[in-house]
């Protein structure tokens, strides 16, 4: 029984990711994403916006994360304004946030800004230690 307690204590002591790491960057103040009126709101059409130079910081190691972020959406009444979107993306440069959280936060902030009919945000991140990661977050409004 004492060996089990020692193993459990050792495993707990080796945990390097904390709850603070996990939630880092989720509540950070970021620039507003502006929008403009969609002149073809009667049509369903896709808009795709990509930045191949997205950077953020790993909240655990402090090392940079780099990747490509792609936003695909069907606008409703509003379209994302690209300059403000670029400034929004640039604000992540020194922000400690996990890649998964960054992609989901971008999706949430874009939904809040333009209320699209559908939206998909994906992040393809460059390898670290030989491991690639691609995170994809989807939004489709719930039907009543």
C-alpha positions as CSV (number, residue, x, y, z in Angstrom):
1,X,0.0,0.0,0.0
2,X,2.9,2.4,0.8
3,X,4.3,1.8,-2.7
4,X,1.1,2.8,-4.3
5,X,1.0,6.0,-2.3
6,X,4.6,6.8,-3.3
7,X,3.9,6.2,-7.0
8,X,0.8,8.4,-6.8
9,X,2.7,11.2,-5.1
10,X,5.5,10.9,-7.6
11,X,3.1,11.0,-10.5
12,X,1.4,14.1,-9.1
13,X,4.8,15.8,-8.5
14,X,5.8,15.2,-12.1
15,X,2.8,17.0,-13.6
16,X,4.1,19.9,-15.5
17,X,0.9,21.3,-17.0
18,X,-1.3,23.2,-14.6
19,X,-4.8,24.5,-14.7
20,X,-3.3,28.0,-15.2
21,X,-1.5,26.7,-18.3
22,X,-4.7,25.2,-19.6
23,X,-6.7,28.4,-19.3
24,X,-3.9,30.8,-20.2
25,X,-5.0,33.4,-22.8
26,X,-8.7,32.6,-22.8
27,X,-9.7,35.9,-21.1
28,X,-6.9,38.1,-22.6
29,X,-8.0,41.5,-24.0
30,X,-7.7,41.4,-27.8
31,X,-8.5,44.0,-30.5
32,X,-12.0,44.0,-31.7
33,X,-12.8,42.4,-35.0
34,X,-14.7,44.8,-37.2
35,X,-17.3,43.9,-39.8
36,X,-19.0,45.4,-42.8
37,X,-22.5,44.8,-44.3
38,X,-22.8,41.8,-46.6
39,X,-24.3,43.1,-49.9
40,X,-25.2,39.5,-51.0
41,X,-26.8,38.2,-47.8
42,X,-29.5,36.4,-49.9
43,X,-26.8,34.1,-51.3
44,X,-24.9,31.3,-49.5
45,X,-21.3,31.7,-50.5
46,X,-18.0,30.9,-48.7
47,X,-15.3,33.3,-47.8
48,X,-11.9,31.9,-46.9
49,X,-9.3,34.0,-45.2
50,X,-5.8,32.6,-44.4
51,X,-2.8,33.9,-42.5
52,X,0.4,31.8,-43.0
53,X,2.2,33.8,-40.3
54,X,0.2,33.2,-37.1
55,X,2.3,33.1,-34.0
56,X,1.6,32.7,-30.3
57,X,3.5,31.4,-27.3
58,X,3.2,28.1,-25.5
59,X,2.1,29.0,-21.9
60,X,4.1,26.1,-20.5
61,X,7.5,26.4,-22.2
62,X,7.4,30.0,-23.4
63,X,8.5,28.8,-26.8
64,X,6.8,30.3,-30.0
65,X,4.1,28.4,-31.8
66,X,3.8,29.1,-35.5
67,X,1.3,28.1,-38.0
68,X,-1.3,28.9,-40.6
69,X,-4.8,29.9,-39.5
70,X,-7.7,29.6,-42.0
71,X,-11.2,30.9,-41.5
72,X,-13.9,29.7,-43.8
73,X,-17.4,31.0,-43.4
74,X,-20.8,31.7,-44.9
75,X,-21.6,35.2,-44.0
76,X,-25.1,36.3,-42.9
77,X,-25.6,40.0,-42.6
78,X,-21.9,40.9,-41.8
79,X,-18.5,40.1,-43.3
80,X,-15.2,40.2,-41.3
81,X,-13.1,43.3,-42.1
82,X,-9.6,42.1,-43.0
83,X,-7.4,44.8,-41.5
84,X,-9.0,44.5,-38.0
85,X,-8.7,40.7,-38.4
86,X,-5.0,41.1,-39.1
87,X,-4.5,43.3,-36.0
88,X,-6.5,40.7,-34.0
89,X,-4.2,37.9,-35.2
90,X,-1.1,40.0,-34.4
91,X,-2.2,40.4,-30.8
92,X,-1.6,36.6,-30.3
93,X,2.1,37.1,-31.0
94,X,3.1,37.5,-27.3
95,X,0.1,35.7,-25.8
96,X,0.6,32.5,-23.9
97,X,-2.2,30.2,-25.2
98,X,-2.3,26.5,-26.3
99,X,-2.9,25.9,-30.0
100,X,-6.2,24.2,-29.4
101,X,-7.4,27.1,-27.3
102,X,-6.2,29.7,-29.9
103,X,-8.2,28.0,-32.7
104,X,-11.3,27.8,-30.5
105,X,-11.0,31.3,-29.2
106,X,-10.6,32.7,-32.8
107,X,-13.8,30.8,-33.7
108,X,-15.7,32.2,-30.7
109,X,-14.5,35.8,-31.3
110,X,-15.3,35.6,-35.0
111,X,-18.8,34.2,-34.3
112,X,-19.4,37.0,-31.8
113,X,-18.2,39.6,-34.4
114,X,-20.2,38.6,-37.5
115,X,-22.8,35.9,-36.5
116,X,-22.1,33.8,-39.6
117,X,-24.4,31.1,-41.0
118,X,-21.5,28.6,-40.8
119,X,-17.8,28.9,-39.9
120,X,-14.8,26.6,-39.7
121,X,-11.5,27.7,-38.2
122,X,-8.4,25.5,-38.7
123,X,-4.9,25.9,-37.4
124,X,-2.0,23.9,-39.0
125,X,1.0,24.3,-36.7
126,X,4.6,23.7,-37.6
127,X,6.3,20.7,-36.0
128,X,7.8,20.8,-32.6
129,X,9.8,17.7,-31.8
130,X,8.7,16.1,-35.1
131,X,5.0,16.4,-34.2
132,X,2.6,18.3,-36.5
133,X,-0.8,19.4,-35.2
134,X,-3.9,20.5,-37.0
135,X,-6.8,21.8,-35.0
136,X,-10.2,22.4,-36.6
137,X,-13.2,24.0,-34.8
138,X,-16.7,24.2,-36.5
139,X,-19.8,26.3,-36.0
140,X,-23.2,25.6,-37.3
141,X,-26.1,27.3,-35.5
142,X,-28.5,25.0,-33.7
143,X,-31.8,24.7,-35.4
144,X,-34.8,25.4,-33.2
